[in-house]
Amino acid sequence: MSEIRLATEADWAQIWPFWREIVRAGETYAYPHDATSDEAAAMWMERPPGATVVWVDDHGAVLGSAKMGPNRPGNGDHIGTASFMVSPAGRGKGVGRALGDYVVKWHRRHGFHGIQFNAVVETNETAVRLWKSLGFNVIGTVPESFRHPEHGLVGLHVMYLPLQVNSPARDGS
């Protein structure tokens, strides 16, 4: 049975090929195209208070991954953020939606006030449609802030989901 679970260091061997492919395509992330596996792992594999998870199929194949945690430190740590990647083999199978649902629940469980996606490429219509279906709204678009290999300069959406947590502080104060 498929599951979403915390990623381990051993999972990186399966995440790295699709991370590299997605980043090198240059359509959705502004990570360096020439990042090494170690550099990419340092960017993707979150440490507490954040976390990285994987979606694993019945055969143990990692078909997607998400990382999440505070968007900013200090006085901004009550707002979370997240990033997602789905392998080519996982596309069209509900992996992205399952990871999105998981991330929203994770942020609620950890007492976040809301979730902010800082940079959703406006031409990534599949992601924009998914996040909107999960309740996120585009609260602004930074024009011409992403160099898309096919469309040229395109905007980056800032998307937000309020989580209706009453406390402004995550530490209970």
HULIN-V885605 format. One record per backbone hydrogen bond with DSSP energy under -0.5 kcal/mol. NH is the residue of the N-H (numbers start at 1). CO is the residue of the C=O. If there is no record, write none. Layout:
nh = {NH	NH}
co = {CO	CO}
This chain:
nh = {3	5	5	7	11	12	12	13	14	15	16	18	19	20	21	22	23	24	25	26	26	27	35	40	41	42	43	44	45	46	50	51	53	54	55	56	56	57	60	63	63	64	65	66	67	68	69	71	72	72	76	77	79	80	81	83	85	87	90	91	91	93	95	98	99	100	101	102	103	104	105	106	107	108	109	110	111	112	113	114	115	116	117	118	120	121	122	124	125	128	129	130	131	132	133	134	135	136	137	139	139	140	142	143	145	145	146	148	148	149	152	154	156	157	157	158	159	159	160	161	163	164	165	172}
co = {56	3	54	52	8	8	9	10	11	11	12	14	15	16	17	18	19	20	21	22	23	22	32	36	37	38	39	40	41	44	47	68	66	5	64	3	54	61	57	55	61	55	85	53	83	51	81	79	76	79	73	74	76	114	69	67	65	63	87	87	88	90	90	94	95	96	97	98	99	100	101	102	103	104	105	106	108	107	78	78	161	80	159	116	157	119	155	121	123	124	125	126	127	128	129	130	132	131	160	137	158	158	156	141	142	154	154	146	152	26	148	146	142	120	155	140	117	157	137	115	113	113	113	169}
